Amino acid sequence: MIVSLLKLFLLFLSATIFIGNLVTSISYDYSTSIEARTLFDSDEINIFFHCLAEPPRPQYGGGIVRNPEFNDGLKGWSVFGYGQIAERTSGTGNRFLATDRRSLSHQSMSQKVYLQRGMLYTFSAWLQVDQGNTTVTAIFKTAKDGFVHVGAVEARSGCWSMLKGGLTAKSSGPAEFYFESNNTSVKIWVDSVSLQPFTEDQWRAHQEESINKVRKKTVAIQAVDANGHALPGASVSIKQKRSGFPLGCAIANTILENKAYQSWFTSRFTVTTFENEMKWYANEREQGKEQYADADAMVAFAKQHGIAVRGHNVVWNDPQDVQSWVRSLPRKQLRRAVNRRFNSVMRRYRGRVVAWDVVNESVHFSYFESRLGQNASSVFYKRAHQLDLNALMFLNDFNTLEVPVDGNVTPAKYLQKLRQIQSFGNVPRMAIGLEGHFGTPDIAYMRSALDKLAGANVPIWLTEVDVAHPNQSKYLEEVLREAYSHPAVQGIVIWGAWHPEGCWRMCLTDNNFKNLPAGDVVDKLIFEWRSANVAATTDADGLLRAELFHGEYKITITHPSSNSSSVQSLTVDSASQNTNVLRVMV
């Protein structure tokens, strides 16, 4: 009875709309109808991203999963890879399924389903292990596409954790999902399993609904005379001057002497990251011989055009990207060299950059930990925050969004590293940096990863987005739409710095600065995510209401009773209140 009441309470929470901080603390939860989609504030997110004494009811009532809560015993479930499965009941009466594994990582419970090509599936389950903690992965064995990883979670004993994943079916056919762990000594417990399909049209409709909720505001403007009386029939012009969402692209030093490149870039983007010019190996190729000429010029160029700069990067944890002279240093000298590097680059550019990729790719790699101790990255982040108190400190890495098969950097592993850094020292301005180097994107998995990471309640940026695929422009659009529509994402930087000999993986323009198909996609979305010019008149109460994208606006109001115009600047953002009325005297 207690468990039933708990599950009903949690279901009630998931059916209620909470509008809190729409940028940093909302997670998706999609149902089969647009109206049933749920927004959570930070308290409700914590329910789904922390370890619970009892699991909530399955999302979407389990979707197409049969017997998702095991209320009918083992009906619909079978053994995968030998082993044994059995129904268990907790002390409070909750039923769940347990597997007694023998020696193989894939021995667990499973269920057969039928996947339809082109459908997007959200998958979730609540898991626990009988001892310690271990990573458990959900995998679909498909008839045509092999084994498809859809998500992972760090399952623990003593409480339930949510595995959240997703997949897009490449072909139609039978499939069987199961749970895998390399730790064969633990027993896996499972409850509240869900698999919910969506069409592409449903998915796009959900994106548009989210964009309207989290990237726009309805603004009320009232024209008044000198005595404060409303002026009906006043002419109002609203023009957007700048987007409020940071959308940018990487640049290289090739922009410094190329006017065509400069014009093409500055007419589109509001934020940038330097491809190489602020990295240690570019600033100090030889020990003691620093050079910042290119970086200085690029920072000055960005400032001249009102473009924010992300500092990329202070040090790099991949040994392949550490200079040979650095790798040759004894431990004590290495520590001194790293300290000089932090002081040099961060003191030089603090106050001139909005963020730092402090220890690049330190979820994947651990060069400095291997040389300076297991808390090396945590020490570096603490020092970076002390050197630049106002900048965001990014944990920047790849494959957290791109592929679920990289077990080194799953959302769970990423969050472990983030918490390690946060717990070591007071670094209040941490941020999540997701590189986003895609091959064939799986948007369903991408959303599940963003949902999971949103539970950290820190800013999320896609920092190096590109797509290497013959159908590049189509997939780039999918990635950008999914990122922009997700409420937790606060910025996007595309990795498309131009070089005359070609870009790293993706170019937006040719050498004459005519858009390539990928560039056309970017321009289309920039246009789509801007407010059209408004030209209208106030109503009988002197009011005009307009739904505007976040950004900076110029408002001009005139009235037949006056020979002059009133011009106002307006900033629309997530902190703006829909009920506020901007009163403009004409």
DAPEKA-V90704 format. One record per helix or strand. SS is the DSSP state (a for helix, b for strand). FROM is the first residue (numbers start at 1). TO is the last residue. If there is no record, write none. Layout:
ss	from	to
SS	FROM	TO
SS	FROM	TO
//
This chain:
ss	from	to
a	2	14
a	34	36
a	42	49
b	52	52
a	59	62
b	63	63
b	78	80
b	84	89
b	95	100
b	108	115
b	120	129
b	133	142
b	146	156
b	160	168
b	173	180
b	188	198
a	200	214
b	216	224
b	230	230
b	235	243
b	246	249
b	251	251
a	253	255
a	259	266
b	271	274
a	280	283
b	286	286
b	289	289
a	293	304
b	308	316
a	319	321
a	324	327
a	331	349
b	355	360
a	367	372
a	376	387
b	392	397
a	407	409
a	411	424
b	430	434
b	437	438
a	443	454
b	459	467
a	472	485
b	489	494
b	509	509
b	515	515
a	517	528
b	534	537
b	543	549
b	551	558
b	565	572
b	581	585
//
